[in-house]
Amino acid sequence: MGVFRKMTSLGTLGLVDLRSDKERIARSTREGAKYTKQQTRLLRKQVEIQQRAADEQRAALQSQPHIGAQDIATRLAQLDSLLQQGLIGPADHSARKQQILAEL
């Protein structure tokens, strides 16, 4: 920062900015990078939470006792629900569906 810019800013009661364009751009770039890092961290946490929830639901599906046709219909409905929520992919859905139907 130049002395002239500081003196002009003080003499004009702040009408002239203390910072140069280069300094303002550098500051906004740093703030943007900081914001991007924060958002990335938040997204990673959300993904971890969703993956844990999907794992818990998969474990719940696998631990259910196999009783009969109504139980299989319930399991298929839960499996479709997981697919609609985006917690499992189409390949995993079709593989689990084949396993459930093979139990008939």
C-alpha positions as a Markdown table, in Angstrom:
| # | Residue | x | y | z |
|---|---|---|---|---|
| 1 | Met | 0.0 | 0.0 | 0.0 |
| 2 | Gly | 1.4 | 3.3 | -0.9 |
| 3 | Val | 1.7 | 6.2 | 1.5 |
| 4 | Phe | 0.0 | 8.5 | -1.0 |
| 5 | Arg | -3.1 | 6.2 | -1.1 |
| 6 | Lys | -3.3 | 6.1 | 2.7 |
| 7 | Met | -3.0 | 9.9 | 3.0 |
| 8 | Thr | -5.5 | 10.5 | 0.3 |
| 9 | Ser | -7.9 | 8.0 | 2.0 |
| 10 | Leu | -7.5 | 9.8 | 5.3 |
| 11 | Gly | -7.8 | 13.2 | 3.8 |
| 12 | Thr | -11.0 | 12.4 | 1.9 |
| 13 | Leu | -12.6 | 10.7 | 4.9 |
| 14 | Gly | -12.6 | 7.3 | 3.2 |
| 15 | Leu | -13.9 | 8.3 | -0.2 |
| 16 | Val | -10.7 | 7.0 | -1.7 |
| 17 | Asp | -10.2 | 3.3 | -0.8 |
| 18 | Leu | -7.0 | 2.3 | 1.0 |
| 19 | Arg | -6.6 | -0.9 | -1.0 |
| 20 | Ser | -5.6 | -1.1 | -4.6 |
| 21 | Asp | -7.5 | -3.1 | -7.2 |
| 22 | Lys | -4.8 | -5.8 | -6.9 |
| 23 | Glu | -5.2 | -6.1 | -3.2 |
| 24 | Arg | -9.0 | -6.2 | -3.4 |
| 25 | Ile | -8.8 | -9.0 | -6.0 |
| 26 | Ala | -6.3 | -11.0 | -3.9 |
| 27 | Arg | -8.6 | -10.7 | -0.9 |
| 28 | Ser | -11.7 | -11.7 | -2.7 |
| 29 | Thr | -9.8 | -14.7 | -4.2 |
| 30 | Arg | -8.7 | -15.8 | -0.8 |
| 31 | Glu | -12.2 | -15.5 | 0.6 |
| 32 | Gly | -13.6 | -17.4 | -2.4 |
| 33 | Ala | -11.1 | -20.2 | -1.8 |
| 34 | Lys | -12.0 | -20.4 | 1.9 |
| 35 | Tyr | -15.7 | -20.5 | 1.1 |
| 36 | Thr | -15.1 | -23.3 | -1.4 |
| 37 | Lys | -13.1 | -25.4 | 1.1 |
| 38 | Gln | -15.9 | -25.0 | 3.7 |
| 39 | Gln | -18.6 | -26.1 | 1.2 |
| 40 | Thr | -16.5 | -29.1 | 0.2 |
| 41 | Arg | -16.1 | -30.1 | 3.8 |
| 42 | Leu | -19.9 | -29.8 | 4.4 |
| 43 | Leu | -20.6 | -31.9 | 1.3 |
| 44 | Arg | -18.2 | -34.6 | 2.3 |
| 45 | Lys | -19.9 | -34.8 | 5.7 |
| 46 | Gln | -23.3 | -35.1 | 4.1 |
| 47 | Val | -22.1 | -37.8 | 1.8 |
| 48 | Glu | -20.7 | -39.7 | 4.8 |
| 49 | Ile | -24.0 | -39.4 | 6.7 |
| 50 | Gln | -25.9 | -40.7 | 3.7 |
| 51 | Gln | -23.5 | -43.6 | 3.2 |
| 52 | Arg | -23.9 | -44.6 | 6.9 |
| 53 | Ala | -27.7 | -44.4 | 6.6 |
| 54 | Ala | -27.6 | -46.6 | 3.5 |
| 55 | Asp | -25.3 | -49.1 | 5.2 |
| 56 | Glu | -27.6 | -49.3 | 8.2 |
| 57 | Gln | -30.6 | -49.8 | 6.0 |
| 58 | Arg | -28.8 | -52.5 | 4.0 |
| 59 | Ala | -27.8 | -54.2 | 7.3 |
| 60 | Ala | -31.4 | -54.0 | 8.5 |
| 61 | Leu | -32.6 | -55.6 | 5.2 |
| 62 | Gln | -30.0 | -58.4 | 5.5 |
| 63 | Ser | -30.8 | -59.1 | 9.2 |
| 64 | Gln | -34.6 | -59.5 | 8.7 |
| 65 | Pro | -35.9 | -63.0 | 9.2 |
| 66 | His | -37.2 | -64.7 | 6.0 |
| 67 | Ile | -40.8 | -65.7 | 6.9 |
| 68 | Gly | -42.9 | -65.7 | 3.7 |
| 69 | Ala | -44.4 | -64.0 | 0.7 |
| 70 | Gln | -45.5 | -60.9 | 2.7 |
| 71 | Asp | -42.1 | -60.5 | 4.2 |
| 72 | Ile | -40.5 | -60.7 | 0.7 |
| 73 | Ala | -43.0 | -58.1 | -0.6 |
| 74 | Thr | -42.0 | -55.9 | 2.3 |
| 75 | Arg | -38.3 | -56.3 | 1.6 |
| 76 | Leu | -38.8 | -55.6 | -2.1 |
| 77 | Ala | -40.7 | -52.4 | -1.2 |
| 78 | Gln | -37.9 | -51.3 | 1.1 |
| 79 | Leu | -35.4 | -52.1 | -1.6 |
| 80 | Asp | -37.4 | -49.9 | -4.1 |
| 81 | Ser | -37.5 | -47.2 | -1.5 |
| 82 | Leu | -33.7 | -47.3 | -1.1 |
| 83 | Leu | -33.4 | -47.0 | -4.9 |
| 84 | Gln | -35.8 | -44.0 | -5.0 |
| 85 | Gln | -33.9 | -42.2 | -2.2 |
| 86 | Gly | -30.7 | -42.7 | -4.1 |
| 87 | Leu | -29.0 | -44.7 | -1.3 |
| 88 | Ile | -28.3 | -47.6 | -3.6 |
| 89 | Gly | -27.6 | -47.8 | -7.3 |
| 90 | Pro | -29.5 | -49.7 | -10.0 |
| 91 | Ala | -26.9 | -52.5 | -10.1 |
| 92 | Asp | -27.1 | -53.0 | -6.4 |
| 93 | His | -30.9 | -52.9 | -6.5 |
| 94 | Ser | -31.2 | -55.5 | -9.2 |
| 95 | Ala | -28.6 | -57.8 | -7.5 |
| 96 | Arg | -30.4 | -57.6 | -4.1 |
| 97 | Lys | -33.8 | -58.1 | -5.9 |
| 98 | Gln | -32.5 | -61.3 | -7.5 |
| 99 | Gln | -31.3 | -62.5 | -4.1 |
| 100 | Ile | -34.7 | -61.9 | -2.5 |
| 101 | Leu | -36.6 | -63.5 | -5.3 |
| 102 | Ala | -34.2 | -66.5 | -5.2 |
| 103 | Glu | -35.3 | -67.1 | -1.6 |
| 104 | Leu | -38.9 | -68.0 | -2.9 |
